[in-house]
């Protein structure tokens, strides 16, 4: 389980590094005329983006590892007879969130209690 948790944390950092390049993000921000308050454009912006993304990735990867490992801990320590959690739960939640976003884009869904 420790190795599984370490792979999850490493995978989150690897995926984040693969998808988000702070230098490219800083360049795109400068190209489109955007800026981060109290941060100079260029390398300072890239360093700031890298710092923020690293902190968010630490929190997110620890949370992901906890969500994925909690069902195994419950089965072993609390004798829960089934496993429903971790990756299957994340897939269900993400699918429902995506479905809700698509329905809102088409105007077919509205929040509970709202009137048109």
N, C-alpha and C positions, 0 to 999 in steps of 0.2 A: 504494500500500500504506500510505503514511503517512496519507492521508486516511481510508482504511478503518479503520485502527487508532484514529484520533481519533474517528471516528463510533462505534466500539465503546465506547470509554471514556465518551464523552458520553452514549451510550444507556444505559449501566449507571448513571450518575449520575442521569439523567432518570427512569429506571424506579424506582430506589430512592427518589427524592424523591416520585414519584407514589404509590408503594405505602405507604411508611412515613413517617408524620408524627410527628416527635418529641414535639410538644405533645400530640397525641392519645394517643400511647403513654404519656407521663407521666401524663396524666389517667386512662387506663384502669388503670394501675398503682396510682395512689392510690385509685381507686374500688373496686378489688378488695382493698385492704388490703395491697398489696405495697410493697416499698421496695428500693432499691439501697443496699448497705452503704456507709457513709461519704459518702452524697450526700443532701442535704436534699430533701424532696418539693417538687414544683412546678417552677419555672423551672430550678432547678439540675439536676433530674433530666432535664428536656427537653434542656438544654445537654449533659449527659453522654451521653445517648442519641445526640444529633446528632453529637457528637465521635467516639464509638465507631463509629457507622454510617458516618461519613465515612472513617475509617481502614480499615474493612473493605471499603468500596466501592473505595477506591484500590487495595488489594491485589487484590481480585477482578476489577476491570476491567482491570488490567495483565495478570493471568493469562489472562483471557478473550481479550484482544487477542493475547497470545503464542500461545495455543492456536489461534486462528483464522488468524494470520499465518504460523505455522511451516510449514504445508504449502506455501504459496506460495514461501517462502524455499527450502525443500528442492527444489522443482521448478526454480526458476531457478538456484540456485547448485550443487546437487548432482546435477542432471539425473535426479531421481527420475521415473520414467515415469508415475506416477499420483498422484492426490490423494485421500487418505482421511484426513480430519482436520478440525479446526475445527468448524463447526456440525454436520455430519453425525455426527461422533464424539460431540459433546455430546448430541445427540438420542438416540443409541443408549445411551449411559451412563445418562442420566436415565430413559429408558424401562425399562432393566433394573433400576435402583434402585427405581423405582416398582412394578414388577412384583414384586420381592422383598419390598417392604414390604407389598403386598397379600396375597401368599402367607403371610407371617408372621402377618398379621392373621387369616387364616382358619385358621391352625394347620397349614397344609399343608407348610411348609418349616421346616427347622431348620438351624442352622449345621453345617458339616462336622465330623465327629468327636464330635458331641454325642449323648447317648443319652437316651431317654425312659424 
